Amino acid sequence: MRVLVCTDTIGALASYDAGAALGRAFRAASPEVQVAVVPMAASGQALADALAHLGDDAPLVRPASGERAQLEPAGTNPLAAVLATHPRRVMVDLTDVEAQDGGAALLHDLGARADVPLDEGPLGFAALTRIDLAPARALVGDTELVVVVPAAQQGDLLLGLRGLTARRGHAAGTDPAVMLATDAALGRLAAVLGQADAPGLGAAGGMPLALVALGAEITTGPALCARAAGLARSAAQADVIVTGSDVIDFARRGGPVVEEMAALAGRVLRPCVAAGREVHVSARELRTFGIESAHALGGEPDLTGTELTRRASGMAASWTW
């Protein structure tokens, strides 16, 4: 029997450590079980650590924006600093970006110049007629840019009734006139950049628009990990796929790692089971997520790998043959 374990963090255990602990429970249930553990994460240092474990040591950068931008020294940008070292590949983590300027300020930081200020907000783009991306493209050079967005925003459009401004404006009760002006200004920016609206361009405050104009690809953290591990092939060879997160509930469905693995299991027609310290969702609801069962393992937030293995023994025994 072959078991594939791909879990998010559980308690204080990082993805690989949590996965290894669950894998040990399956091996203890039956010595004949073959276990493969693949670390996965959605963003931040956890994503960088998971990818490094999978042999991908490309730098992961979180560009300054919103409140974080105010903490950066004037005239600096983490992405520009990394690009100056000419890496083969850079992952740009936009999962906590709140700016709503289509990435224009980032383009300014990378050296792009226009006939209106790019770093003073989107309403000024209404008079925009040209942007010189040559300095920014020279800085990028041959570096491959990979943009990481929240999984829930991967399909978000930039413009129109389902676009970035409409979504945020309706939620915040923004004046419709301001919303229309902002949407039109972002549309002007996209037109001058030569980018048609597409899923993902409205994620992360629209910042993917700027990076796609520089040749970037848009993806998610779990999808990056799956690609690095060749996970589709491994999943097709598994008998059971095990995933998990600290808390599994109806609202978050266990988070993006659990969602990615449930979707993958559905594509390869394999059962997907989940583990979490806490589970607050019924078996019927779980099946709408693509999960056969979820096991509440309990334990304190600082539980150890040994404790997690012990608590997962019943789950492993019920899914071992």
FENSUL-V337232 format. One record per residue. N is the residue number from 1. RES is the residue in one small letter. OMEGA is omega in whole degrees, 0 to 359 (NA if undefined). Layout:
N:RES:OMEGA ; N:RES:OMEGA
//
This chain:
1:m:182 ; 2:r:182 ; 3:v:176 ; 4:l:183 ; 5:v:179 ; 6:c:186 ; 7:t:171 ; 8:d:175 ; 9:t:174 ; 10:i:188 ; 11:g:178 ; 12:a:183 ; 13:l:176 ; 14:a:186 ; 15:s:183 ; 16:y:181 ; 17:d:177 ; 18:a:179 ; 19:g:179 ; 20:a:179 ; 21:a:177 ; 22:l:178 ; 23:g:179 ; 24:r:178 ; 25:a:179 ; 26:f:178 ; 27:r:179 ; 28:a:180 ; 29:a:178 ; 30:s:180 ; 31:p:181 ; 32:e:182 ; 33:v:172 ; 34:q:185 ; 35:v:171 ; 36:a:181 ; 37:v:179 ; 38:v:178 ; 39:p:179 ; 40:m:177 ; 41:a:184 ; 42:a:188 ; 43:s:171 ; 44:g:183 ; 45:q:178 ; 46:a:178 ; 47:l:178 ; 48:a:180 ; 49:d:180 ; 50:a:181 ; 51:l:178 ; 52:a:178 ; 53:h:180 ; 54:l:176 ; 55:g:178 ; 56:d:184 ; 57:d:177 ; 58:a:180 ; 59:p:175 ; 60:l:186 ; 61:v:175 ; 62:r:183 ; 63:p:178 ; 64:a:175 ; 65:s:178 ; 66:g:182 ; 67:e:181 ; 68:r:180 ; 69:a:181 ; 70:q:180 ; 71:l:181 ; 72:e:175 ; 73:p:181 ; 74:a:176 ; 75:g:179 ; 76:t:174 ; 77:n:183 ; 78:p:181 ; 79:l:179 ; 80:a:180 ; 81:a:180 ; 82:v:180 ; 83:l:180 ; 84:a:178 ; 85:t:176 ; 86:h:177 ; 87:p:178 ; 88:r:187 ; 89:r:176 ; 90:v:172 ; 91:m:183 ; 92:v:185 ; 93:d:180 ; 94:l:189 ; 95:t:177 ; 96:d:181 ; 97:v:181 ; 98:e:180 ; 99:a:180 ; 100:q:183 ; 101:d:180 ; 102:g:180 ; 103:g:183 ; 104:a:179 ; 105:a:177 ; 106:l:177 ; 107:l:177 ; 108:h:181 ; 109:d:180 ; 110:l:174 ; 111:g:179 ; 112:a:180 ; 113:r:182 ; 114:a:180 ; 115:d:169 ; 116:v:179 ; 117:p:179 ; 118:l:186 ; 119:d:181 ; 120:e:177 ; 121:g:190 ; 122:p:185 ; 123:l:178 ; 124:g:183 ; 125:f:182 ; 126:a:181 ; 127:a:183 ; 128:l:176 ; 129:t:180 ; 130:r:173 ; 131:i:176 ; 132:d:181 ; 133:l:186 ; 134:a:179 ; 135:p:180 ; 136:a:179 ; 137:r:177 ; 138:a:178 ; 139:l:178 ; 140:v:179 ; 141:g:180 ; 142:d:181 ; 143:t:176 ; 144:e:179 ; 145:l:177 ; 146:v:183 ; 147:v:179 ; 148:v:179 ; 149:v:175 ; 150:p:182 ; 151:a:181 ; 152:a:182 ; 153:q:187 ; 154:q:180 ; 155:g:186 ; 156:d:175 ; 157:l:180 ; 158:l:194 ; 159:l:172 ; 160:g:185 ; 161:l:178 ; 162:r:185 ; 163:g:184 ; 164:l:185 ; 165:t:179 ; 166:a:181 ; 167:r:183 ; 168:r:183 ; 169:g:179 ; 170:h:180 ; 171:a:183 ; 172:a:182 ; 173:g:182 ; 174:t:176 ; 175:d:181 ; 176:p:180 ; 177:a:178 ; 178:v:179 ; 179:m:180 ; 180:l:181 ; 181:a:180 ; 182:t:179 ; 183:d:179 ; 184:a:180 ; 185:a:177 ; 186:l:176 ; 187:g:177 ; 188:r:178 ; 189:l:180 ; 190:a:181 ; 191:a:180 ; 192:v:177 ; 193:l:180 ; 194:g:183 ; 195:q:172 ; 196:a:179 ; 197:d:182 ; 198:a:177 ; 199:p:179 ; 200:g:181 ; 201:l:178 ; 202:g:176 ; 203:a:171 ; 204:a:177 ; 205:g:180 ; 206:g:182 ; 207:m:176 ; 208:p:179 ; 209:l:182 ; 210:a:184 ; 211:l:175 ; 212:v:177 ; 213:a:177 ; 214:l:175 ; 215:g:185 ; 216:a:172 ; 217:e:178 ; 218:i:177 ; 219:t:177 ; 220:t:179 ; 221:g:179 ; 222:p:179 ; 223:a:177 ; 224:l:179 ; 225:c:180 ; 226:a:179 ; 227:r:181 ; 228:a:183 ; 229:a:186 ; 230:g:192 ; 231:l:181 ; 232:a:179 ; 233:r:180 ; 234:s:181 ; 235:a:180 ; 236:a:181 ; 237:q:182 ; 238:a:172 ; 239:d:179 ; 240:v:175 ; 241:i:182 ; 242:v:177 ; 243:t:180 ; 244:g:175 ; 245:s:184 ; 246:d:181 ; 247:v:177 ; 248:i:179 ; 249:d:184 ; 250:f:185 ; 251:a:185 ; 252:r:179 ; 253:r:180 ; 254:g:178 ; 255:g:187 ; 256:p:179 ; 257:v:179 ; 258:v:179 ; 259:e:179 ; 260:e:183 ; 261:m:177 ; 262:a:178 ; 263:a:179 ; 264:l:179 ; 265:a:178 ; 266:g:181 ; 267:r:182 ; 268:v:176 ; 269:l:176 ; 270:r:177 ; 271:p:178 ; 272:c:177 ; 273:v:186 ; 274:a:177 ; 275:a:176 ; 276:g:174 ; 277:r:179 ; 278:e:175 ; 279:v:182 ; 280:h:181 ; 281:v:184 ; 282:s:179 ; 283:a:179 ; 284:r:179 ; 285:e:180 ; 286:l:183 ; 287:r:174 ; 288:t:177 ; 289:f:185 ; 290:g:181 ; 291:i:181 ; 292:e:179 ; 293:s:176 ; 294:a:186 ; 295:h:177 ; 296:a:186 ; 297:l:180 ; 298:g:181 ; 299:g:179 ; 300:e:180 ; 301:p:181 ; 302:d:182 ; 303:l:182 ; 304:t:176 ; 305:g:179 ; 306:t:179 ; 307:e:179 ; 308:l:177 ; 309:t:180 ; 310:r:183 ; 311:r:182 ; 312:a:185 ; 313:s:179 ; 314:g:177 ; 315:m:182 ; 316:a:181 ; 317:a:182 ; 318:s:181 ; 319:w:179 ; 320:t:176 ; 321:w:NA
//
